Amino acid sequence: MDLVLREAPADSIILTHNHPQGTRINIKDARNLALYSSLSHTVAVGHDGGISSISTLGKTVDRLVFNEVMATMAVKINGQLKSSSKYATMSISEQKAYFSHAVILAVIEELGWLYGEDFETSRARDWGI
């Protein structure tokens, strides 16, 4: 799979995969878009019908740029959430899921990528935990 993704033409592959626990797309999924220029989209489908996706919209970045943006956004989001009373009352697992999702959305926005999701048909409509 690695070889296929490395050798395929830029922006030519839509990667679809399963998230058995029904979780949203995660930072590792997003990082794959920076690792493989062949990927134009990545889509995660949960066992319960939830779906989330990221598209680069043709705006590829390398892994180093992605990691820098991710680190910057993690610091920014961490600072924002420190003052959130709602975040403070979440369980540790909910906080981790919420933080990760907030960071990934910030990274996507900063890179000019597109995020989409549909959890209306899923059984759990929550953070997938």
Phi and psi in radians as a Rosetta constraint file:
Dihedral C 1 N 2 CA 2 C 2 CIRCULARHARMONIC -1.000 0.35
Dihedral N 2 CA 2 C 2 N 3 CIRCULARHARMONIC -0.819 0.35
Dihedral C 2 N 3 CA 3 C 3 CIRCULARHARMONIC -1.091 0.35
Dihedral N 3 CA 3 C 3 N 4 CIRCULARHARMONIC -0.769 0.35
Dihedral C 3 N 4 CA 4 C 4 CIRCULARHARMONIC -1.050 0.35
Dihedral N 4 CA 4 C 4 N 5 CIRCULARHARMONIC -0.804 0.35
Dihedral C 4 N 5 CA 5 C 5 CIRCULARHARMONIC -1.151 0.35
Dihedral N 5 CA 5 C 5 N 6 CIRCULARHARMONIC -0.621 0.35
Dihedral C 5 N 6 CA 6 C 6 CIRCULARHARMONIC -1.266 0.35
Dihedral N 6 CA 6 C 6 N 7 CIRCULARHARMONIC -0.587 0.35
Dihedral C 6 N 7 CA 7 C 7 CIRCULARHARMONIC -1.616 0.35
Dihedral N 7 CA 7 C 7 N 8 CIRCULARHARMONIC -0.259 0.35
Dihedral C 7 N 8 CA 8 C 8 CIRCULARHARMONIC -1.221 0.35
Dihedral N 8 CA 8 C 8 N 9 CIRCULARHARMONIC 2.649 0.35
Dihedral C 8 N 9 CA 9 C 9 CIRCULARHARMONIC -1.045 0.35
Dihedral N 9 CA 9 C 9 N 10 CIRCULARHARMONIC 2.663 0.35
Dihedral C 9 N 10 CA 10 C 10 CIRCULARHARMONIC -1.012 0.35
Dihedral N 10 CA 10 C 10 N 11 CIRCULARHARMONIC 2.438 0.35
Dihedral C 10 N 11 CA 11 C 11 CIRCULARHARMONIC 1.051 0.35
Dihedral N 11 CA 11 C 11 N 12 CIRCULARHARMONIC 0.597 0.35
Dihedral C 11 N 12 CA 12 C 12 CIRCULARHARMONIC -1.977 0.35
Dihedral N 12 CA 12 C 12 N 13 CIRCULARHARMONIC -0.074 0.35
Dihedral C 12 N 13 CA 13 C 13 CIRCULARHARMONIC -2.189 0.35
Dihedral N 13 CA 13 C 13 N 14 CIRCULARHARMONIC 2.390 0.35
Dihedral C 13 N 14 CA 14 C 14 CIRCULARHARMONIC -1.873 0.35
Dihedral N 14 CA 14 C 14 N 15 CIRCULARHARMONIC 2.020 0.35
Dihedral C 14 N 15 CA 15 C 15 CIRCULARHARMONIC -1.659 0.35
Dihedral N 15 CA 15 C 15 N 16 CIRCULARHARMONIC 2.084 0.35
Dihedral C 15 N 16 CA 16 C 16 CIRCULARHARMONIC -1.986 0.35
Dihedral N 16 CA 16 C 16 N 17 CIRCULARHARMONIC 2.349 0.35
Dihedral C 16 N 17 CA 17 C 17 CIRCULARHARMONIC -2.591 0.35
Dihedral N 17 CA 17 C 17 N 18 CIRCULARHARMONIC 2.948 0.35
Dihedral C 17 N 18 CA 18 C 18 CIRCULARHARMONIC -1.719 0.35
Dihedral N 18 CA 18 C 18 N 19 CIRCULARHARMONIC 2.445 0.35
Dihedral C 18 N 19 CA 19 C 19 CIRCULARHARMONIC -1.980 0.35
Dihedral N 19 CA 19 C 19 N 20 CIRCULARHARMONIC 1.658 0.35
Dihedral C 19 N 20 CA 20 C 20 CIRCULARHARMONIC -0.984 0.35
Dihedral N 20 CA 20 C 20 N 21 CIRCULARHARMONIC -0.479 0.35
Dihedral C 20 N 21 CA 21 C 21 CIRCULARHARMONIC -1.575 0.35
Dihedral N 21 CA 21 C 21 N 22 CIRCULARHARMONIC 0.038 0.35
Dihedral C 21 N 22 CA 22 C 22 CIRCULARHARMONIC 1.401 0.35
Dihedral N 22 CA 22 C 22 N 23 CIRCULARHARMONIC 0.278 0.35
Dihedral C 22 N 23 CA 23 C 23 CIRCULARHARMONIC -1.327 0.35
Dihedral N 23 CA 23 C 23 N 24 CIRCULARHARMONIC 2.782 0.35
Dihedral C 23 N 24 CA 24 C 24 CIRCULARHARMONIC -1.251 0.35
Dihedral N 24 CA 24 C 24 N 25 CIRCULARHARMONIC 2.906 0.35
Dihedral C 24 N 25 CA 25 C 25 CIRCULARHARMONIC -0.971 0.35
Dihedral N 25 CA 25 C 25 N 26 CIRCULARHARMONIC 2.558 0.35
Dihedral C 25 N 26 CA 26 C 26 CIRCULARHARMONIC -2.127 0.35
Dihedral N 26 CA 26 C 26 N 27 CIRCULARHARMONIC 3.119 0.35
Dihedral C 26 N 27 CA 27 C 27 CIRCULARHARMONIC -1.106 0.35
Dihedral N 27 CA 27 C 27 N 28 CIRCULARHARMONIC -0.566 0.35
Dihedral C 27 N 28 CA 28 C 28 CIRCULARHARMONIC -1.159 0.35
Dihedral N 28 CA 28 C 28 N 29 CIRCULARHARMONIC -0.679 0.35
Dihedral C 28 N 29 CA 29 C 29 CIRCULARHARMONIC -1.078 0.35
Dihedral N 29 CA 29 C 29 N 30 CIRCULARHARMONIC -0.774 0.35
Dihedral C 29 N 30 CA 30 C 30 CIRCULARHARMONIC -1.137 0.35
Dihedral N 30 CA 30 C 30 N 31 CIRCULARHARMONIC -0.698 0.35
Dihedral C 30 N 31 CA 31 C 31 CIRCULARHARMONIC -1.097 0.35
Dihedral N 31 CA 31 C 31 N 32 CIRCULARHARMONIC -0.536 0.35
Dihedral C 31 N 32 CA 32 C 32 CIRCULARHARMONIC -1.038 0.35
Dihedral N 32 CA 32 C 32 N 33 CIRCULARHARMONIC -0.534 0.35
Dihedral C 32 N 33 CA 33 C 33 CIRCULARHARMONIC -1.159 0.35
Dihedral N 33 CA 33 C 33 N 34 CIRCULARHARMONIC -0.468 0.35
Dihedral C 33 N 34 CA 34 C 34 CIRCULARHARMONIC -1.505 0.35
Dihedral N 34 CA 34 C 34 N 35 CIRCULARHARMONIC -0.513 0.35
Dihedral C 34 N 35 CA 35 C 35 CIRCULARHARMONIC -1.294 0.35
Dihedral N 35 CA 35 C 35 N 36 CIRCULARHARMONIC -0.606 0.35
Dihedral C 35 N 36 CA 36 C 36 CIRCULARHARMONIC -2.149 0.35
Dihedral N 36 CA 36 C 36 N 37 CIRCULARHARMONIC 1.857 0.35
Dihedral C 36 N 37 CA 37 C 37 CIRCULARHARMONIC -1.140 0.35
Dihedral N 37 CA 37 C 37 N 38 CIRCULARHARMONIC -0.266 0.35
Dihedral C 37 N 38 CA 38 C 38 CIRCULARHARMONIC -1.228 0.35
Dihedral N 38 CA 38 C 38 N 39 CIRCULARHARMONIC -0.385 0.35
Dihedral C 38 N 39 CA 39 C 39 CIRCULARHARMONIC -1.398 0.35
Dihedral N 39 CA 39 C 39 N 40 CIRCULARHARMONIC 2.202 0.35
Dihedral C 39 N 40 CA 40 C 40 CIRCULARHARMONIC -1.760 0.35
Dihedral N 40 CA 40 C 40 N 41 CIRCULARHARMONIC -0.512 0.35
Dihedral C 40 N 41 CA 41 C 41 CIRCULARHARMONIC -2.512 0.35
Dihedral N 41 CA 41 C 41 N 42 CIRCULARHARMONIC 2.680 0.35
Dihedral C 41 N 42 CA 42 C 42 CIRCULARHARMONIC -2.322 0.35
Dihedral N 42 CA 42 C 42 N 43 CIRCULARHARMONIC 2.387 0.35
Dihedral C 42 N 43 CA 43 C 43 CIRCULARHARMONIC -2.240 0.35
Dihedral N 43 CA 43 C 43 N 44 CIRCULARHARMONIC 2.320 0.35
Dihedral C 43 N 44 CA 44 C 44 CIRCULARHARMONIC -2.030 0.35
Dihedral N 44 CA 44 C 44 N 45 CIRCULARHARMONIC 2.263 0.35
Dihedral C 44 N 45 CA 45 C 45 CIRCULARHARMONIC -2.057 0.35
Dihedral N 45 CA 45 C 45 N 46 CIRCULARHARMONIC 2.211 0.35
Dihedral C 45 N 46 CA 46 C 46 CIRCULARHARMONIC -1.505 0.35
Dihedral N 46 CA 46 C 46 N 47 CIRCULARHARMONIC 2.803 0.35
Dihedral C 46 N 47 CA 47 C 47 CIRCULARHARMONIC -1.072 0.35
Dihedral N 47 CA 47 C 47 N 48 CIRCULARHARMONIC -0.361 0.35
Dihedral C 47 N 48 CA 48 C 48 CIRCULARHARMONIC -1.835 0.35
Dihedral N 48 CA 48 C 48 N 49 CIRCULARHARMONIC 0.190 0.35
Dihedral C 48 N 49 CA 49 C 49 CIRCULARHARMONIC 1.773 0.35
Dihedral N 49 CA 49 C 49 N 50 CIRCULARHARMONIC -0.165 0.35
Dihedral C 49 N 50 CA 50 C 50 CIRCULARHARMONIC -1.229 0.35
Dihedral N 50 CA 50 C 50 N 51 CIRCULARHARMONIC 2.550 0.35
Dihedral C 50 N 51 CA 51 C 51 CIRCULARHARMONIC -2.454 0.35
Dihedral N 51 CA 51 C 51 N 52 CIRCULARHARMONIC 2.454 0.35
Dihedral C 51 N 52 CA 52 C 52 CIRCULARHARMONIC -2.466 0.35
Dihedral N 52 CA 52 C 52 N 53 CIRCULARHARMONIC 2.683 0.35
Dihedral C 52 N 53 CA 53 C 53 CIRCULARHARMONIC -2.646 0.35
Dihedral N 53 CA 53 C 53 N 54 CIRCULARHARMONIC 2.771 0.35
Dihedral C 53 N 54 CA 54 C 54 CIRCULARHARMONIC -2.323 0.35
Dihedral N 54 CA 54 C 54 N 55 CIRCULARHARMONIC 2.399 0.35
Dihedral C 54 N 55 CA 55 C 55 CIRCULARHARMONIC -2.135 0.35
Dihedral N 55 CA 55 C 55 N 56 CIRCULARHARMONIC 2.406 0.35
Dihedral C 55 N 56 CA 56 C 56 CIRCULARHARMONIC -1.356 0.35
Dihedral N 56 CA 56 C 56 N 57 CIRCULARHARMONIC -0.233 0.35
Dihedral C 56 N 57 CA 57 C 57 CIRCULARHARMONIC 0.939 0.35
Dihedral N 57 CA 57 C 57 N 58 CIRCULARHARMONIC 0.522 0.35
Dihedral C 57 N 58 CA 58 C 58 CIRCULARHARMONIC 1.402 0.35
Dihedral N 58 CA 58 C 58 N 59 CIRCULARHARMONIC 0.061 0.35
Dihedral C 58 N 59 CA 59 C 59 CIRCULARHARMONIC -1.723 0.35
Dihedral N 59 CA 59 C 59 N 60 CIRCULARHARMONIC 1.499 0.35
Dihedral C 59 N 60 CA 60 C 60 CIRCULARHARMONIC -1.477 0.35
Dihedral N 60 CA 60 C 60 N 61 CIRCULARHARMONIC 2.577 0.35
Dihedral C 60 N 61 CA 61 C 61 CIRCULARHARMONIC -2.346 0.35
Dihedral N 61 CA 61 C 61 N 62 CIRCULARHARMONIC 2.742 0.35
Dihedral C 61 N 62 CA 62 C 62 CIRCULARHARMONIC -1.519 0.35
Dihedral N 62 CA 62 C 62 N 63 CIRCULARHARMONIC 3.010 0.35
Dihedral C 62 N 63 CA 63 C 63 CIRCULARHARMONIC -1.050 0.35
Dihedral N 63 CA 63 C 63 N 64 CIRCULARHARMONIC -0.672 0.35
Dihedral C 63 N 64 CA 64 C 64 CIRCULARHARMONIC -1.132 0.35
Dihedral N 64 CA 64 C 64 N 65 CIRCULARHARMONIC -0.774 0.35
Dihedral C 64 N 65 CA 65 C 65 CIRCULARHARMONIC -1.104 0.35
Dihedral N 65 CA 65 C 65 N 66 CIRCULARHARMONIC -0.786 0.35
Dihedral C 65 N 66 CA 66 C 66 CIRCULARHARMONIC -1.003 0.35
Dihedral N 66 CA 66 C 66 N 67 CIRCULARHARMONIC -0.835 0.35
Dihedral C 66 N 67 CA 67 C 67 CIRCULARHARMONIC -1.100 0.35
Dihedral N 67 CA 67 C 67 N 68 CIRCULARHARMONIC -0.659 0.35
Dihedral C 67 N 68 CA 68 C 68 CIRCULARHARMONIC -1.129 0.35
Dihedral N 68 CA 68 C 68 N 69 CIRCULARHARMONIC -0.809 0.35
Dihedral C 68 N 69 CA 69 C 69 CIRCULARHARMONIC -1.095 0.35
Dihedral N 69 CA 69 C 69 N 70 CIRCULARHARMONIC -0.752 0.35
Dihedral C 69 N 70 CA 70 C 70 CIRCULARHARMONIC -1.074 0.35
Dihedral N 70 CA 70 C 70 N 71 CIRCULARHARMONIC -0.772 0.35
Dihedral C 70 N 71 CA 71 C 71 CIRCULARHARMONIC -1.104 0.35
Dihedral N 71 CA 71 C 71 N 72 CIRCULARHARMONIC -0.746 0.35
Dihedral C 71 N 72 CA 72 C 72 CIRCULARHARMONIC -1.101 0.35
Dihedral N 72 CA 72 C 72 N 73 CIRCULARHARMONIC -0.781 0.35
Dihedral C 72 N 73 CA 73 C 73 CIRCULARHARMONIC -1.204 0.35
Dihedral N 73 CA 73 C 73 N 74 CIRCULARHARMONIC -0.603 0.35
Dihedral C 73 N 74 CA 74 C 74 CIRCULARHARMONIC -1.092 0.35
Dihedral N 74 CA 74 C 74 N 75 CIRCULARHARMONIC -0.749 0.35
Dihedral C 74 N 75 CA 75 C 75 CIRCULARHARMONIC -1.125 0.35
Dihedral N 75 CA 75 C 75 N 76 CIRCULARHARMONIC -0.769 0.35
Dihedral C 75 N 76 CA 76 C 76 CIRCULARHARMONIC -1.076 0.35
Dihedral N 76 CA 76 C 76 N 77 CIRCULARHARMONIC -0.868 0.35
Dihedral C 76 N 77 CA 77 C 77 CIRCULARHARMONIC -1.132 0.35
Dihedral N 77 CA 77 C 77 N 78 CIRCULARHARMONIC -0.703 0.35
Dihedral C 77 N 78 CA 78 C 78 CIRCULARHARMONIC -1.015 0.35
Dihedral N 78 CA 78 C 78 N 79 CIRCULARHARMONIC -0.769 0.35
Dihedral C 78 N 79 CA 79 C 79 CIRCULARHARMONIC -1.097 0.35
Dihedral N 79 CA 79 C 79 N 80 CIRCULARHARMONIC -0.705 0.35
Dihedral C 79 N 80 CA 80 C 80 CIRCULARHARMONIC -1.167 0.35
Dihedral N 80 CA 80 C 80 N 81 CIRCULARHARMONIC -0.702 0.35
Dihedral C 80 N 81 CA 81 C 81 CIRCULARHARMONIC -1.337 0.35
Dihedral N 81 CA 81 C 81 N 82 CIRCULARHARMONIC -0.362 0.35
Dihedral C 81 N 82 CA 82 C 82 CIRCULARHARMONIC -1.023 0.35
Dihedral N 82 CA 82 C 82 N 83 CIRCULARHARMONIC -0.516 0.35
Dihedral C 82 N 83 CA 83 C 83 CIRCULARHARMONIC -1.727 0.35
Dihedral N 83 CA 83 C 83 N 84 CIRCULARHARMONIC 0.131 0.35
Dihedral C 83 N 84 CA 84 C 84 CIRCULARHARMONIC -1.583 0.35
Dihedral N 84 CA 84 C 84 N 85 CIRCULARHARMONIC 2.044 0.35
Dihedral C 84 N 85 CA 85 C 85 CIRCULARHARMONIC -1.219 0.35
Dihedral N 85 CA 85 C 85 N 86 CIRCULARHARMONIC -0.585 0.35
Dihedral C 85 N 86 CA 86 C 86 CIRCULARHARMONIC -1.100 0.35
Dihedral N 86 CA 86 C 86 N 87 CIRCULARHARMONIC -0.784 0.35
Dihedral C 86 N 87 CA 87 C 87 CIRCULARHARMONIC -1.091 0.35
Dihedral N 87 CA 87 C 87 N 88 CIRCULARHARMONIC -0.686 0.35
Dihedral C 87 N 88 CA 88 C 88 CIRCULARHARMONIC -1.117 0.35
Dihedral N 88 CA 88 C 88 N 89 CIRCULARHARMONIC -0.461 0.35
Dihedral C 88 N 89 CA 89 C 89 CIRCULARHARMONIC -1.590 0.35
Dihedral N 89 CA 89 C 89 N 90 CIRCULARHARMONIC -0.069 0.35
Dihedral C 89 N 90 CA 90 C 90 CIRCULARHARMONIC -1.296 0.35
Dihedral N 90 CA 90 C 90 N 91 CIRCULARHARMONIC 2.711 0.35
Dihedral C 90 N 91 CA 91 C 91 CIRCULARHARMONIC -1.190 0.35
Dihedral N 91 CA 91 C 91 N 92 CIRCULARHARMONIC 2.867 0.35
Dihedral C 91 N 92 CA 92 C 92 CIRCULARHARMONIC -1.019 0.35
Dihedral N 92 CA 92 C 92 N 93 CIRCULARHARMONIC -0.762 0.35
Dihedral C 92 N 93 CA 93 C 93 CIRCULARHARMONIC -1.158 0.35
Dihedral N 93 CA 93 C 93 N 94 CIRCULARHARMONIC -0.657 0.35
Dihedral C 93 N 94 CA 94 C 94 CIRCULARHARMONIC -1.154 0.35
Dihedral N 94 CA 94 C 94 N 95 CIRCULARHARMONIC -0.702 0.35
Dihedral C 94 N 95 CA 95 C 95 CIRCULARHARMONIC -1.068 0.35
Dihedral N 95 CA 95 C 95 N 96 CIRCULARHARMONIC -0.782 0.35
Dihedral C 95 N 96 CA 96 C 96 CIRCULARHARMONIC -1.069 0.35
Dihedral N 96 CA 96 C 96 N 97 CIRCULARHARMONIC -0.787 0.35
Dihedral C 96 N 97 CA 97 C 97 CIRCULARHARMONIC -1.142 0.35
Dihedral N 97 CA 97 C 97 N 98 CIRCULARHARMONIC -0.752 0.35
Dihedral C 97 N 98 CA 98 C 98 CIRCULARHARMONIC -1.152 0.35
Dihedral N 98 CA 98 C 98 N 99 CIRCULARHARMONIC -0.788 0.35
Dihedral C 98 N 99 CA 99 C 99 CIRCULARHARMONIC -1.032 0.35
Dihedral N 99 CA 99 C 99 N 100 CIRCULARHARMONIC -0.861 0.35
Dihedral C 99 N 100 CA 100 C 100 CIRCULARHARMONIC -1.032 0.35
Dihedral N 100 CA 100 C 100 N 101 CIRCULARHARMONIC -0.740 0.35
Dihedral C 100 N 101 CA 101 C 101 CIRCULARHARMONIC -1.173 0.35
Dihedral N 101 CA 101 C 101 N 102 CIRCULARHARMONIC -0.726 0.35
Dihedral C 101 N 102 CA 102 C 102 CIRCULARHARMONIC -1.103 0.35
Dihedral N 102 CA 102 C 102 N 103 CIRCULARHARMONIC -0.714 0.35
Dihedral C 102 N 103 CA 103 C 103 CIRCULARHARMONIC -1.134 0.35
Dihedral N 103 CA 103 C 103 N 104 CIRCULARHARMONIC -0.813 0.35
Dihedral C 103 N 104 CA 104 C 104 CIRCULARHARMONIC -1.091 0.35
Dihedral N 104 CA 104 C 104 N 105 CIRCULARHARMONIC -0.683 0.35
Dihedral C 104 N 105 CA 105 C 105 CIRCULARHARMONIC -1.129 0.35
Dihedral N 105 CA 105 C 105 N 106 CIRCULARHARMONIC -0.674 0.35
Dihedral C 105 N 106 CA 106 C 106 CIRCULARHARMONIC -1.165 0.35
Dihedral N 106 CA 106 C 106 N 107 CIRCULARHARMONIC -0.706 0.35
Dihedral C 106 N 107 CA 107 C 107 CIRCULARHARMONIC -1.094 0.35
Dihedral N 107 CA 107 C 107 N 108 CIRCULARHARMONIC -0.813 0.35
Dihedral C 107 N 108 CA 108 C 108 CIRCULARHARMONIC -1.057 0.35
Dihedral N 108 CA 108 C 108 N 109 CIRCULARHARMONIC -0.765 0.35
Dihedral C 108 N 109 CA 109 C 109 CIRCULARHARMONIC -1.112 0.35
Dihedral N 109 CA 109 C 109 N 110 CIRCULARHARMONIC -0.784 0.35
Dihedral C 109 N 110 CA 110 C 110 CIRCULARHARMONIC -1.083 0.35
Dihedral N 110 CA 110 C 110 N 111 CIRCULARHARMONIC -0.634 0.35
Dihedral C 110 N 111 CA 111 C 111 CIRCULARHARMONIC -1.473 0.35
Dihedral N 111 CA 111 C 111 N 112 CIRCULARHARMONIC -0.130 0.35
Dihedral C 111 N 112 CA 112 C 112 CIRCULARHARMONIC 1.339 0.35
Dihedral N 112 CA 112 C 112 N 113 CIRCULARHARMONIC 0.410 0.35
Dihedral C 112 N 113 CA 113 C 113 CIRCULARHARMONIC -1.542 0.35
Dihedral N 113 CA 113 C 113 N 114 CIRCULARHARMONIC 3.124 0.35
Dihedral C 113 N 114 CA 114 C 114 CIRCULARHARMONIC -2.169 0.35
Dihedral N 114 CA 114 C 114 N 115 CIRCULARHARMONIC 2.291 0.35
Dihedral C 114 N 115 CA 115 C 115 CIRCULARHARMONIC -1.940 0.35
Dihedral N 115 CA 115 C 115 N 116 CIRCULARHARMONIC 2.475 0.35
Dihedral C 115 N 116 CA 116 C 116 CIRCULARHARMONIC -2.494 0.35
Dihedral N 116 CA 116 C 116 N 117 CIRCULARHARMONIC 2.648 0.35
Dihedral C 116 N 117 CA 117 C 117 CIRCULARHARMONIC -2.706 0.35
Dihedral N 117 CA 117 C 117 N 118 CIRCULARHARMONIC 2.731 0.35
Dihedral C 117 N 118 CA 118 C 118 CIRCULARHARMONIC -2.534 0.35
Dihedral N 118 CA 118 C 118 N 119 CIRCULARHARMONIC 1.851 0.35
Dihedral C 118 N 119 CA 119 C 119 CIRCULARHARMONIC -2.006 0.35
Dihedral N 119 CA 119 C 119 N 120 CIRCULARHARMONIC 0.183 0.35
Dihedral C 119 N 120 CA 120 C 120 CIRCULARHARMONIC -1.110 0.35
Dihedral N 120 CA 120 C 120 N 121 CIRCULARHARMONIC -0.601 0.35
Dihedral C 120 N 121 CA 121 C 121 CIRCULARHARMONIC -1.549 0.35
Dihedral N 121 CA 121 C 121 N 122 CIRCULARHARMONIC -0.143 0.35
Dihedral C 121 N 122 CA 122 C 122 CIRCULARHARMONIC -1.340 0.35
Dihedral N 122 CA 122 C 122 N 123 CIRCULARHARMONIC 2.776 0.35
Dihedral C 122 N 123 CA 123 C 123 CIRCULARHARMONIC -1.285 0.35
Dihedral N 123 CA 123 C 123 N 124 CIRCULARHARMONIC -0.628 0.35
Dihedral C 123 N 124 CA 124 C 124 CIRCULARHARMONIC -1.737 0.35
Dihedral N 124 CA 124 C 124 N 125 CIRCULARHARMONIC 0.053 0.35
Dihedral C 124 N 125 CA 125 C 125 CIRCULARHARMONIC 0.125 0.35
Dihedral N 125 CA 125 C 125 N 126 CIRCULARHARMONIC 0.437 0.35
Dihedral C 125 N 126 CA 126 C 126 CIRCULARHARMONIC -1.890 0.35
Dihedral N 126 CA 126 C 126 N 127 CIRCULARHARMONIC -2.589 0.35
Dihedral C 126 N 127 CA 127 C 127 CIRCULARHARMONIC -1.475 0.35
Dihedral N 127 CA 127 C 127 N 128 CIRCULARHARMONIC 0.122 0.35
Dihedral C 127 N 128 CA 128 C 128 CIRCULARHARMONIC 1.408 0.35
Dihedral N 128 CA 128 C 128 N 129 CIRCULARHARMONIC 0.383 0.35
